[in-house]
Amino acid sequence: MTAHLQKAKQPRFDLADILRKHIGEYKKSYRLSYAQSKVVSAILDCRTPAMGGVWKECDNCKRWEFCYKPCKNRHCPKCGAFEKAQWLEDQKKWILPIHYFHVVFTIDHVFNDLVAFNQKLLFNLFIKVAAQLLKEFGQKYLGGEIGFSLAMHTWGQIMQEHLHTHFIVTGGALVSSPTGYSWNAADHKFLFPVKLLSNQFRNRFCFELAKLWAAGKLNTNDDALDVQAMLTEALSKDWEVYIQKPLYDKEKLLEYLGRYIFRIAISNHRIVAVGKDTVTFKYFDNRDDGEEKEMTLHVFEFIRRFLSHVLPDGFVRVRHFGLHNAGCRLKLQHARRVLGEPFELPVILKLKFLDWFKKITGSDEDPRLCKFCGKGLMLPVREFGPVFGWRLTFHTALGWFTSWKNAFT
């Protein structure tokens, strides 16, 4: 990829610049959790001297430059593309030659405030209840073991609180009998009765939540949150469970599932304008046939919304169950055999960065090509650790001098 093409693909605005300019004032009005503080620090340090990096030199013209390391934080808008590609490659081990359904569970928004004070506990409860129901429905309606993978999201298009999970579910189940295994395929137009699934999800989630409340395990913000009123209101409503027919191939469903695994809430490409104290971003309005629109927020509200979706430390939001789970590899192999695939699982190859980069850019040009002479390759000479204090001042001055020198030689 040529230098001018790389530049054209760069977003105009960067979340890191917004945080860098406003986070100090923001913290005077809002308290950051430990997890949020770590995320802010990572995003601010990403691809800066604070992360350390590599000193590279062209093997032809001998010009050199510093390349700083990414933070690789799962909330950073600039990180995760290569990791996502490897994750998608890894999923090939459980993919079967069948159709897959896209299933979405959403809890009622009446619980939003309670979730904010009990994130890890209620996130895990949400996933546990939804997964249990899918397993049970697989046994009841397909007579065997299904496979499914999920990614949990906490946000909507405008970064509002919207806790939901996306599942990729096998369109069929592995059935065990005394004579061996067989595959019971689901109809392309029907997986499970969605109304029944929705009602049972609502009832079971509320029942399990009430048990946690009775056991004193919920943080109710010094009883400011009325859990009983929430339960009463939630049980009076129809909850949203959505089962999408297999309109897309499994690769597109996986791509959808993987889209937000290594980042959250908003990407730099969605930010279209930054004012003195406002941020404007684009979004798709699902209530208006997915029409693209723009929203402008005060910068503090923009930051608050973004940080409200920072996940608790150690929380795993992508999980695999049934035939997709590592503990069911033998059953998965039997499913492959009865579906006409080799019994052995496919060998997953580790991606090579250069090959991956050329593929996504659609160019055979080596990304290491020197941007100064256009002939040599910028090769690593030495790695260096994080740069702080007086060393940062010296390093910045050296980098500026190098850029000036390269521009005139």
C-alpha positions as CSV (number, residue, x, y, z in Angstrom):
1,M,0.0,0.0,0.0
2,T,1.4,3.4,-1.0
3,A,1.8,6.1,1.6
4,H,-0.9,8.4,0.1
5,L,-3.4,5.5,0.1
6,Q,-2.6,4.7,3.8
7,K,-3.1,8.3,4.6
8,A,-6.5,8.4,2.8
9,K,-7.7,5.5,4.8
10,Q,-7.0,7.2,8.2
11,P,-10.0,8.6,10.0
12,R,-10.0,12.4,10.5
13,F,-10.6,12.2,14.2
14,D,-9.3,10.1,17.0
15,L,-10.9,9.1,20.3
16,A,-7.4,9.4,21.9
17,D,-7.2,13.1,21.0
18,I,-10.6,13.7,22.5
19,L,-9.7,12.0,25.7
20,R,-6.3,13.7,25.8
21,K,-7.9,17.1,25.6
22,H,-10.8,16.7,27.9
23,I,-10.3,13.8,30.3
24,G,-8.7,16.0,33.0
25,E,-11.8,18.2,33.2
26,Y,-14.0,15.2,32.8
27,K,-12.6,13.6,36.0
28,K,-13.4,16.7,38.0
29,S,-17.1,15.9,37.5
30,Y,-17.1,12.1,37.0
31,R,-15.4,9.4,38.9
32,L,-13.5,6.7,36.9
33,S,-13.5,3.1,38.0
34,Y,-10.2,1.3,38.1
35,A,-11.1,-0.6,34.8
36,Q,-12.0,2.7,33.1
37,S,-8.8,4.4,34.2
38,K,-6.8,1.5,32.7
39,V,-8.6,1.8,29.4
40,V,-8.1,5.6,29.3
41,S,-4.4,5.2,30.0
42,A,-4.1,2.5,27.3
43,I,-5.8,4.5,24.7
44,L,-3.8,7.6,25.4
45,D,-0.5,5.7,25.4
46,C,-1.4,3.6,22.2
47,R,1.2,4.1,19.5
48,T,3.1,6.7,21.5
49,P,6.6,6.6,23.1
50,A,4.9,5.5,26.4
51,M,4.3,2.1,24.8
52,G,7.9,1.7,23.6
53,G,8.5,0.5,20.1
54,V,11.0,-0.3,17.3
55,W,13.7,1.7,15.7
56,K,13.6,0.9,12.0
57,E,16.1,1.7,9.2
58,C,15.9,1.5,5.5
59,D,18.3,-1.1,4.0
60,N,18.8,1.1,1.0
61,C,18.8,4.8,1.9
62,K,19.6,4.3,5.6
63,R,17.0,6.7,6.8
64,W,15.3,5.7,10.0
65,E,12.2,6.3,12.0
66,F,10.5,5.2,15.3
67,C,7.5,2.9,15.2
68,Y,5.5,2.8,18.4
69,K,3.7,-0.3,19.7
70,P,-0.1,-0.6,19.9
71,C,-1.7,-1.0,23.3
72,K,-3.8,-4.0,22.2
73,N,-6.5,-3.1,24.7
74,R,-9.8,-4.6,23.7
75,H,-11.5,-1.2,24.0
76,C,-9.1,0.7,21.8
77,P,-10.5,1.9,18.4
78,K,-7.1,1.6,16.8
79,C,-6.3,-1.9,17.9
80,G,-7.5,-5.4,17.2
81,A,-7.8,-5.8,13.4
82,F,-5.1,-8.5,13.1
83,E,-6.2,-10.2,16.3
84,K,-9.8,-10.3,14.9
85,A,-8.5,-11.9,11.7
86,Q,-6.8,-14.6,13.7
87,W,-9.9,-15.1,15.8
88,L,-12.0,-15.6,12.7
89,E,-9.4,-18.1,11.4
90,D,-9.6,-20.0,14.7
91,Q,-13.3,-20.4,14.5
92,K,-12.9,-22.7,11.4
93,K,-12.3,-25.6,13.8
94,W,-16.0,-25.8,14.7
95,I,-17.7,-24.7,11.5
96,L,-19.9,-27.4,10.0
97,P,-21.3,-27.7,6.4
98,I,-24.8,-26.6,7.5
99,H,-26.8,-23.4,7.8
100,Y,-26.6,-21.3,11.0
101,F,-29.1,-19.1,12.7
102,H,-28.5,-15.7,14.2
103,V,-30.2,-15.4,17.6
104,V,-30.3,-12.2,19.7
105,F,-31.3,-12.0,23.4
106,T,-32.0,-8.7,25.0
107,I,-32.9,-7.9,28.7
108,D,-35.4,-5.3,29.5
109,H,-34.0,-1.7,29.9
110,V,-35.6,-1.4,33.3
111,F,-32.6,-3.2,34.7
112,N,-30.0,-0.8,33.2
113,D,-29.2,1.0,36.5
114,L,-29.0,-2.3,38.3
115,V,-26.6,-3.7,35.7
116,A,-24.4,-0.6,36.1
117,F,-23.8,-1.4,39.8
118,N,-23.5,-5.2,39.3
119,Q,-21.9,-5.6,35.9
120,K,-19.9,-8.8,36.2
121,L,-22.6,-10.6,38.2
122,L,-25.5,-9.7,35.9
123,F,-23.5,-10.1,32.7
124,N,-22.7,-13.7,33.7
125,L,-26.3,-14.3,34.8
126,F,-27.5,-13.0,31.4
127,I,-25.2,-15.4,29.4
128,K,-25.9,-18.3,31.7
129,V,-29.7,-18.1,31.4
130,A,-29.7,-17.6,27.6
131,A,-27.2,-20.5,27.1
132,Q,-29.1,-22.9,29.3
133,L,-32.3,-22.2,27.4
134,L,-30.7,-22.7,24.0
135,K,-29.4,-26.0,25.2
136,E,-32.8,-27.1,26.5
137,F,-34.6,-26.0,23.4
138,G,-32.0,-27.9,21.3
139,Q,-32.8,-31.1,23.2
140,K,-36.5,-30.5,23.1
141,Y,-37.0,-29.5,19.5
142,L,-34.1,-31.1,17.7
143,G,-33.5,-34.0,20.0
144,G,-29.8,-33.6,20.6
145,E,-26.7,-31.4,21.1
146,I,-26.5,-28.1,19.3
147,G,-23.5,-25.8,19.0
148,F,-23.5,-22.1,19.5
149,S,-21.1,-19.2,20.1
150,L,-21.9,-15.8,21.5
151,A,-20.6,-12.2,21.8
152,M,-22.1,-9.9,24.4
153,H,-22.7,-6.3,23.6
154,T,-23.6,-3.5,26.1
155,W,-24.3,-0.7,23.7
156,G,-26.6,0.5,20.9
157,Q,-25.8,2.7,17.9
158,I,-25.7,5.9,19.9
159,M,-23.7,4.3,22.7
160,Q,-26.7,4.0,25.0
161,E,-27.1,1.2,27.4
162,H,-28.4,-1.8,25.5
163,L,-27.4,-5.1,26.9
164,H,-27.8,-7.9,24.4
165,T,-26.0,-11.0,23.1
166,H,-25.5,-12.3,19.6
167,F,-25.5,-16.0,19.1
168,I,-24.5,-18.1,16.1
169,V,-26.5,-21.4,16.4
170,T,-26.2,-24.6,14.4
171,G,-29.2,-25.3,12.2
172,G,-29.5,-28.8,13.6
173,A,-28.3,-31.1,16.4
174,L,-26.2,-34.2,16.9
175,V,-28.4,-37.0,18.0
176,S,-27.1,-39.9,20.0
177,S,-28.7,-43.3,19.9
178,P,-27.7,-46.9,20.8
179,T,-26.8,-47.4,17.1
180,G,-24.6,-44.4,16.9
181,Y,-24.9,-40.7,15.9
182,S,-27.0,-38.9,13.4
183,W,-27.7,-35.3,12.4
184,N,-31.2,-33.8,12.8
185,A,-31.3,-30.7,10.6
186,A,-33.5,-27.8,11.4
187,D,-35.8,-26.3,8.8
188,H,-34.3,-23.2,7.1
189,K,-37.3,-21.2,8.2
190,F,-37.7,-22.4,11.8
191,L,-35.3,-23.1,14.6
192,F,-37.3,-22.7,17.9
193,P,-40.7,-21.0,18.8
194,V,-39.4,-17.5,19.4
195,K,-42.4,-16.4,21.5
196,L,-42.0,-19.3,23.9
197,L,-38.2,-18.8,24.1
198,S,-38.7,-15.1,24.8
199,N,-41.2,-15.7,27.6
200,Q,-39.1,-18.4,29.3
201,F,-36.0,-16.2,29.0
202,R,-37.8,-13.3,30.7
203,N,-39.3,-15.5,33.5
204,R,-36.0,-17.4,34.2
205,F,-33.8,-14.3,34.2
206,C,-36.2,-12.5,36.6
207,F,-36.4,-15.6,38.8
208,E,-32.6,-15.9,39.0
209,L,-32.3,-12.2,39.6
210,A,-34.8,-12.4,42.5
211,K,-32.8,-15.2,44.1
212,L,-29.6,-13.0,43.9
213,W,-31.5,-10.1,45.5
214,A,-33.0,-12.3,48.3
215,A,-29.5,-13.6,49.0
216,G,-28.2,-10.1,49.4
217,K,-25.7,-10.4,46.5
218,L,-26.9,-7.4,44.5
219,N,-25.5,-3.9,45.0
220,T,-28.7,-1.7,45.1
221,N,-26.8,1.6,45.7
222,D,-27.8,1.8,49.4
223,D,-31.3,0.7,48.5
224,A,-31.8,3.5,46.0
225,L,-32.6,0.9,43.4
226,D,-36.0,-0.7,43.8
227,V,-35.4,-4.2,42.6
228,Q,-39.0,-5.4,43.3
229,A,-40.4,-2.6,41.2
230,M,-38.0,-3.5,38.4
231,L,-39.0,-7.1,38.5
232,T,-42.7,-6.3,38.5
233,E,-42.4,-4.0,35.5
234,A,-40.1,-6.4,33.6
235,L,-42.4,-9.4,34.1
236,S,-45.4,-7.4,32.8
237,K,-43.7,-6.9,29.4
238,D,-42.8,-9.0,26.3
239,W,-39.1,-9.3,26.0
240,E,-37.1,-9.2,22.8
241,V,-35.6,-12.4,21.5
242,Y,-34.9,-12.5,17.8
243,I,-34.2,-15.5,15.6
244,Q,-33.0,-14.5,12.1
245,K,-33.3,-17.1,9.4
246,P,-30.0,-18.1,7.7
247,L,-30.1,-15.4,5.1
248,Y,-26.3,-15.1,5.1
249,D,-23.5,-17.7,4.9
250,K,-21.7,-18.6,8.1
251,E,-18.6,-16.6,7.2
252,K,-20.7,-13.4,7.1
253,L,-22.3,-14.3,10.5
254,L,-18.8,-14.9,12.0
255,E,-17.6,-11.6,10.6
256,Y,-20.6,-9.9,12.3
257,L,-19.9,-11.7,15.5
258,G,-16.2,-10.8,15.4
259,R,-16.8,-7.1,14.4
260,Y,-16.9,-5.8,18.0
261,I,-14.8,-8.4,19.8
262,F,-11.7,-6.4,20.0
263,R,-13.3,-2.9,20.4
264,I,-16.4,-1.4,21.8
265,A,-19.1,1.3,21.4
266,I,-17.6,3.5,18.7
267,S,-14.8,3.5,16.1
268,N,-12.7,6.5,15.0
269,H,-14.3,6.3,11.5
270,R,-17.7,7.1,12.9
271,I,-16.5,10.4,14.4
272,V,-17.3,13.1,11.9
273,A,-16.7,16.4,13.7
274,V,-15.1,17.6,16.9
275,G,-16.0,21.1,18.2
276,K,-14.7,23.1,21.2
277,D,-16.9,21.0,23.6
278,T,-18.9,18.8,21.3
279,V,-18.5,15.5,19.4
280,T,-20.5,14.5,16.3
281,F,-20.7,10.9,15.2
282,K,-22.7,9.0,12.6
283,Y,-25.0,6.1,13.4
284,F,-27.6,3.9,11.8
285,D,-31.1,4.4,13.1
286,N,-32.7,1.0,13.4
287,R,-36.1,2.6,14.1
288,D,-36.0,4.3,10.8
289,D,-35.1,1.5,8.4
290,G,-31.4,1.7,9.3
291,E,-31.0,5.2,7.8
292,E,-27.6,6.8,8.5
293,K,-27.8,9.9,10.7
294,E,-25.6,12.1,12.9
295,M,-25.7,12.9,16.6
296,T,-24.0,15.6,18.4
297,L,-23.2,15.3,22.1
298,H,-21.4,17.4,24.7
299,V,-17.9,16.0,24.9
300,F,-18.4,15.0,28.6
301,E,-21.6,13.0,27.6
302,F,-19.7,11.5,24.7
303,I,-16.9,10.3,27.0
304,R,-19.4,9.1,29.7
305,R,-21.2,7.0,27.2
306,F,-18.0,5.5,25.9
307,L,-16.6,4.7,29.3
308,S,-19.9,3.2,30.5
309,H,-19.2,0.2,28.2
310,V,-15.8,-0.6,29.6
311,L,-16.0,-4.2,30.6
312,P,-15.0,-5.5,34.1
313,D,-11.4,-6.8,34.3
314,G,-11.3,-10.5,33.5
315,F,-14.8,-10.7,32.0
316,V,-15.0,-12.9,28.9
317,R,-17.7,-11.7,26.5
318,V,-17.1,-14.3,23.8
319,R,-18.0,-17.8,24.7
320,H,-18.7,-21.2,23.1
321,F,-21.2,-23.8,24.1
322,G,-22.3,-27.3,23.1
323,L,-20.6,-28.6,20.0
324,H,-18.6,-25.3,19.8
325,N,-17.1,-25.8,23.3
326,A,-13.6,-27.2,23.7
327,G,-15.1,-29.9,26.0
328,C,-17.2,-31.3,23.1
329,R,-14.5,-31.8,20.5
330,L,-15.2,-35.6,20.2
331,K,-18.9,-34.9,19.6
332,L,-18.0,-32.3,17.1
333,Q,-15.8,-34.8,15.3
334,H,-18.8,-37.2,15.2
335,A,-20.9,-34.4,13.8
336,R,-18.4,-33.8,11.1
337,R,-18.3,-37.5,10.2
338,V,-22.1,-37.9,9.9
339,L,-22.2,-34.7,7.8
340,G,-19.7,-36.1,5.3
341,E,-16.6,-34.2,6.6
342,P,-13.3,-35.7,7.7
343,F,-13.4,-37.0,11.3
344,E,-10.3,-35.0,12.3
345,L,-10.7,-31.4,13.0
346,P,-9.1,-28.9,10.6
347,V,-5.6,-27.6,11.4
348,I,-5.8,-23.9,12.2
349,L,-2.8,-22.0,10.8
350,K,-1.4,-18.9,12.4
351,L,-1.7,-15.9,10.2
352,K,1.4,-14.1,9.0
353,F,1.0,-10.4,9.3
354,L,2.6,-9.5,5.9
355,D,0.3,-11.9,4.1
356,W,-2.8,-10.7,6.0
357,F,-1.9,-7.0,5.4
358,K,-1.5,-7.5,1.6
359,K,-4.8,-9.4,1.5
360,I,-6.9,-6.7,3.2
361,T,-5.2,-3.9,1.2
362,G,-5.5,-5.7,-2.1
363,S,-1.9,-4.9,-2.9
364,D,1.1,-7.0,-3.4
365,E,3.3,-4.1,-2.3
366,D,5.4,-4.9,0.8
367,P,4.1,-2.7,3.7
368,R,7.7,-2.3,4.9
369,L,8.7,-0.4,1.7
370,C,10.6,2.7,2.6
371,K,8.4,5.8,2.2
372,F,11.4,8.0,1.6
373,C,13.3,6.2,-1.3
374,G,10.6,3.8,-2.3
375,K,13.2,1.1,-3.0
376,G,14.5,-0.3,0.3
377,L,12.7,-2.0,3.2
378,M,12.3,-0.4,6.7
379,L,13.8,-3.2,8.9
380,P,13.9,-3.3,12.7
381,V,17.3,-2.3,14.2
382,R,16.5,-2.2,17.8
383,E,13.5,-2.4,20.2
384,F,13.1,0.1,23.1
385,G,10.9,0.1,26.1
386,P,8.4,2.7,27.3
387,V,9.9,6.3,27.3
388,F,9.0,8.6,30.2
389,G,10.2,11.8,31.9
390,W,13.2,13.6,30.5
391,R,13.8,10.7,28.1
392,L,10.4,11.4,26.5
393,T,11.5,15.0,25.9
394,F,14.7,13.9,24.3
395,H,13.0,11.2,22.4
396,T,10.4,13.6,21.0
397,A,13.1,16.1,20.0
398,L,15.0,13.3,18.3
399,G,11.9,12.2,16.5
400,W,11.2,15.7,15.3
401,F,14.8,16.2,14.2
402,T,14.7,12.9,12.3
403,S,11.5,13.9,10.5
404,W,13.0,17.3,9.6
405,K,16.2,15.6,8.4
406,N,14.3,13.0,6.3
407,A,12.2,15.7,4.7
408,F,15.2,17.6,3.4
409,T,17.6,14.8,2.4
